[in-house]
Amino acid sequence: MEAIFDDITAVLRQPRTDVWGKVRAIVLDLAGKLFTGLAIGVGFAIVRAIAG
């Protein structure tokens, strides 16, 4: 029985992995691509409006 409690305490003392780290990286990457696309689109619209 003591071995079970030793295993449980050993697991609880281990450093926890950041599960949301990958999700944050993906979301930030997608947000960057979205804002870059918006900036390019707005720039293109302004150039067409001036040239138009």
DRENGU-470832 format. One record per residue (C-alpha): residue number from 1; residue in three letters; x, y, z. Coordinates in pm, 1 decimal. Example, Ala and Ser with C-alpha at 12.3 -4.5 7.8 and 13.67 -1.06 7.14 Angstrom:
BEGIN
REC    i   aa        px        py        pz
REC    1  Ala    1230.0    -450.0     780.0
REC    2  Ser    1367.0    -106.0     714.0
***
This chain:
BEGIN
REC    i   aa        px        py        pz
REC    1  Met       0.0       0.0       0.0
REC    2  Glu     287.6     232.9      76.9
REC    3  Ala     426.7     181.6    -271.5
REC    4  Ile     104.3     314.9    -423.5
REC    5  Phe     123.0     632.1    -215.9
REC    6  Asp     492.2     671.6    -302.5
REC    7  Asp     404.1     648.2    -672.0
REC    8  Ile     125.3     902.7    -634.4
REC    9  Thr     351.0    1152.2    -454.8
REC   10  Ala     623.4    1100.2    -715.1
REC   11  Val     377.6    1175.7    -995.4
REC   12  Leu     245.3    1484.9    -818.6
REC   13  Arg     597.1    1621.3    -768.7
REC   14  Gln     688.1    1596.4   -1138.2
REC   15  Pro     692.4    1921.9   -1331.9
REC   16  Arg     376.2    1982.0   -1525.9
REC   17  Thr     386.7    2021.8   -1899.5
REC   18  Asp     228.4    2325.8   -2057.0
REC   19  Val     -59.1    2177.1   -2256.4
REC   20  Trp    -176.7    2515.6   -2382.4
REC   21  Gly     168.6    2613.2   -2514.3
REC   22  Lys     114.4    2452.1   -2854.3
REC   23  Val    -238.6    2589.0   -2878.7
REC   24  Arg    -113.1    2940.7   -2800.8
REC   25  Ala     157.4    2911.0   -3065.7
REC   26  Ile     -91.7    2798.8   -3330.5
REC   27  Val    -341.4    3072.6   -3241.3
REC   28  Leu     -72.4    3342.6   -3248.4
REC   29  Asp      50.9    3215.6   -3583.9
REC   30  Leu    -300.1    3222.0   -3731.4
REC   31  Ala    -367.0    3568.4   -3588.5
REC   32  Gly     -45.4    3697.8   -3742.0
REC   33  Lys    -138.3    3556.9   -4080.3
REC   34  Leu    -487.6    3705.0   -4053.1
REC   35  Phe    -361.2    4054.4   -3969.9
REC   36  Thr     -96.3    4034.0   -4241.3
REC   37  Gly    -363.8    3939.5   -4493.4
REC   38  Leu    -585.8    4224.3   -4376.6
REC   39  Ala    -301.3    4473.5   -4406.7
REC   40  Ile    -222.1    4356.0   -4759.0
REC   41  Gly    -590.4    4368.7   -4854.2
REC   42  Val    -637.2    4720.4   -4718.0
REC   43  Gly    -321.7    4836.5   -4893.7
REC   44  Phe    -439.4    4685.7   -5220.5
REC   45  Ala    -781.2    4851.8   -5182.2
REC   46  Ile    -622.9    5190.8   -5115.4
REC   47  Val    -395.4    5161.8   -5419.5
REC   48  Arg    -689.8    5062.9   -5640.1
REC   49  Ala    -895.6    5352.3   -5506.1
REC   50  Ile    -618.9    5600.8   -5577.7
REC   51  Ala    -546.5    5455.9   -5923.4
REC   52  Gly    -912.2    5401.2   -6003.5
***
